[in-house]
Amino acid sequence: MPNIESAIKRVRTSENASAKNSSQMSAMRTTIKKFEEAVAAGAENTNELHKAAVKAIDMAESKGLIHKNKANRDKARLARELAK
């Protein structure tokens, strides 16, 4: 545990950021899984789920959680699944 006040604050700040980031990543993965399951099941609402998944990927990219190339690759993969 750090002794210096600024280091203590930095630990607190990084814990909060880590919790927020992991929550955002988890939400992104969940929306992607929901879309993939709907496509596999042949559900009616795949367009809405695709839109939500793309939005979640874009949000993660804009916050710097994933690289822009990974975001584009993931969105292209989802679009291919939707087109099938």
C-alpha positions as CSV (number, residue, x, y, z in Angstrom):
1,M,0.0,0.0,0.0
2,P,1.4,3.4,-0.9
3,N,2.3,5.9,1.7
4,I,2.3,9.1,-0.4
5,E,-1.0,10.9,-0.6
6,S,-0.9,11.3,-4.4
7,A,-0.1,7.6,-4.8
8,I,-3.0,6.6,-2.6
9,K,-5.3,8.8,-4.7
10,R,-3.9,7.2,-7.9
11,V,-4.7,3.7,-6.6
12,R,-8.2,4.8,-5.8
13,T,-8.7,6.4,-9.2
14,S,-7.3,3.4,-11.1
15,E,-9.5,1.0,-9.2
16,N,-12.6,3.1,-10.2
17,A,-11.4,3.2,-13.8
18,S,-10.7,-0.5,-13.9
19,A,-14.2,-1.3,-12.6
20,K,-15.8,1.0,-15.1
21,N,-13.7,-0.4,-18.0
22,S,-14.4,-4.0,-17.1
23,S,-18.1,-3.2,-16.9
24,Q,-18.1,-1.6,-20.3
25,M,-16.2,-4.6,-21.8
26,S,-18.6,-7.1,-20.2
27,A,-21.6,-5.2,-21.6
28,M,-20.0,-5.2,-25.1
29,R,-19.3,-8.9,-24.9
30,T,-22.9,-9.6,-23.7
31,T,-24.5,-7.7,-26.5
32,I,-22.3,-9.5,-29.1
33,K,-23.3,-12.9,-27.6
34,K,-27.0,-12.0,-27.6
35,F,-26.7,-11.1,-31.3
36,E,-24.8,-14.3,-32.2
37,E,-27.3,-16.4,-30.3
38,A,-30.2,-14.7,-32.0
39,V,-28.7,-15.3,-35.5
40,A,-28.0,-19.0,-34.6
41,A,-31.6,-19.4,-33.5
42,G,-33.0,-17.5,-36.5
43,A,-34.8,-14.9,-34.4
44,E,-36.8,-12.0,-35.7
45,N,-35.0,-9.1,-33.9
46,T,-31.5,-9.7,-35.3
47,N,-31.4,-6.2,-36.9
48,E,-32.0,-4.5,-33.5
49,L,-29.5,-6.7,-31.8
50,H,-26.9,-6.0,-34.6
51,K,-27.4,-2.3,-34.1
52,A,-26.9,-2.6,-30.3
53,A,-23.8,-4.7,-30.7
54,V,-22.2,-2.3,-33.2
55,K,-23.0,0.6,-30.8
56,A,-21.4,-1.3,-27.9
57,I,-18.3,-1.9,-30.0
58,D,-18.1,1.7,-31.1
59,M,-18.5,2.9,-27.5
60,A,-15.7,0.6,-26.3
61,E,-13.5,1.9,-29.2
62,S,-14.2,5.5,-28.4
63,K,-13.2,5.0,-24.8
64,G,-10.0,3.3,-25.8
65,L,-10.9,-0.1,-24.4
66,I,-10.3,-1.8,-27.8
67,H,-8.2,-0.9,-30.8
68,K,-9.9,0.6,-33.8
69,N,-8.8,-2.2,-36.1
70,K,-10.3,-4.8,-33.6
71,A,-13.6,-2.8,-33.6
72,N,-13.8,-2.7,-37.4
73,R,-12.9,-6.4,-37.6
74,D,-15.6,-7.3,-35.1
75,K,-18.2,-5.1,-36.8
76,A,-17.4,-6.7,-40.2
77,R,-17.7,-10.2,-38.7
78,L,-21.1,-9.3,-37.2
79,A,-22.3,-7.9,-40.5
80,R,-21.2,-11.1,-42.3
81,E,-23.3,-13.1,-39.8
82,L,-26.3,-10.8,-40.3
83,A,-26.1,-11.2,-44.1
84,K,-26.2,-15.0,-44.0
